[in-house]
Amino acid sequence: METWQINLSLIPSIAVILTSANRTVLGLTDEINVRILANPEAYSKVLPLKITQLKRLSVAVFLMYLSLVCLILNALLVGVNVITPKNDKVLIFLAVIIFFVAVFYMLLFSWNAYFIRQKQFKVFLEKLSKN
């Protein structure tokens, strides 16, 4: 198998994770717009945390796209013999490093999401107990 074809075979794996991250961004944006902003005073402590989470996810998505660009560029450059197969690992390595950083941001998002949800549900429960 040609080296450039192997590079292209990495793309579907990244695309699946990228799709998941994009759906998470859309879900969080929806949650902020529809639920939390409908009652901002009740969620005043949670809203800034959710917005920070949205920024974190957006950076992760950007980095995943950047990683994909590196892989595609590498495949194209090797495919047209601009980069020799001997030197094609540099862009692949860069793509993997960038993707690692993106996944780290997703890990931070997941870790923080648990604690933010706890605060959010605490506010919700307090609101119910007052009624």
C-alpha positions in Angstrom: 0.0 0.0 0.0 1.2 3.5 -0.8 2.3 5.7 2.1 -0.1 8.4 1.1 -3.0 5.9 1.3 -2.0 4.9 4.8 -2.1 8.6 5.8 -5.6 8.9 4.4 -6.7 5.9 6.3 -6.3 7.8 9.6 -8.8 10.4 8.5 -12.1 8.5 9.2 -11.0 7.8 12.8 -10.4 11.5 13.5 -13.6 12.4 11.6 -15.7 10.2 13.9 -14.3 11.9 17.0 -14.6 15.3 15.4 -18.3 14.6 14.6 -18.9 13.8 18.2 -17.1 16.9 19.4 -19.2 19.0 16.9 -22.4 17.5 18.2 -21.3 18.2 21.8 -20.7 21.9 20.8 -24.1 22.1 19.3 -25.8 20.5 22.3 -24.0 22.8 24.7 -24.8 25.8 22.6 -28.5 24.8 22.6 -28.5 24.2 26.3 -27.1 27.7 26.9 -29.4 29.4 24.5 -32.6 27.6 25.3 -32.5 26.5 28.9 -30.1 28.6 30.8 -30.6 32.0 29.1 -34.4 31.5 29.6 -33.7 31.8 33.4 -30.2 33.5 33.7 -30.6 34.6 37.3 -31.2 31.0 38.5 -28.1 29.8 36.6 -25.8 32.8 37.2 -23.1 30.7 38.7 -23.4 28.0 36.0 -23.6 30.1 32.9 -20.0 31.4 33.0 -18.8 27.8 33.5 -20.8 26.6 30.5 -19.5 29.4 28.3 -15.9 28.4 29.3 -16.7 24.8 28.5 -18.0 26.0 25.1 -14.7 27.8 24.4 -12.8 24.7 25.5 -14.8 22.5 23.0 -14.4 25.1 20.2 -10.6 25.0 20.6 -10.7 21.2 20.6 -12.7 21.2 17.4 -10.4 23.7 15.7 -7.4 21.6 16.7 -9.0 18.4 15.3 -9.6 20.2 12.0 -6.0 21.4 12.0 -4.9 17.8 12.6 -7.0 16.7 9.6 -5.5 19.4 7.4 -2.0 18.2 8.3 -2.9 14.6 7.4 -4.6 15.5 4.1 -1.7 17.9 3.2 0.8 15.2 4.0 -1.1 12.7 1.8 -1.3 15.1 -1.1 2.3 16.1 -0.9 3.5 12.5 -0.7 1.0 11.5 -3.5 2.5 14.0 -5.9 6.1 13.3 -4.8 6.8 16.7 -3.2 7.7 14.9 0.0 9.6 11.6 -0.2 8.1 8.7 1.7 11.2 8.8 3.9 10.3 12.3 5.1 6.5 12.0 5.3 6.4 11.2 9.0 6.9 14.8 10.1 3.5 16.0 9.1 1.9 12.8 10.5 3.7 13.3 13.8 2.6 16.9 13.9 -1.0 15.9 13.2 -0.9 13.3 16.0 0.5 15.9 18.4 -2.2 18.4 17.5 -4.9 15.7 17.8 -3.5 14.7 21.2 -3.8 18.3 22.4 -7.4 18.4 21.1 -8.3 15.2 22.9 -6.7 16.6 26.0 -9.1 19.6 25.7 -12.0 17.1 25.4 -10.7 15.3 28.5 -10.7 18.7 30.4 -14.2 19.3 29.1 -15.4 15.9 30.3 -13.8 16.3 33.7 -15.3 19.8 34.3 -18.7 18.8 32.9 -19.3 16.5 35.8 -18.8 19.3 38.4 -20.7 21.8 36.4 -23.7 19.5 36.1 -23.6 19.0 39.9 -23.8 22.8 40.4 -26.5 23.1 37.8 -28.7 20.4 39.4 -28.1 21.8 42.8 -29.5 25.1 41.6 -32.4 23.3 40.0 -33.1 21.3 43.2 -32.9 24.5 45.3 -35.4 26.1 43.0 -37.8 23.2 43.3 -37.6 23.2 47.1 -38.5 26.9 47.3 -41.8 26.2 45.4 
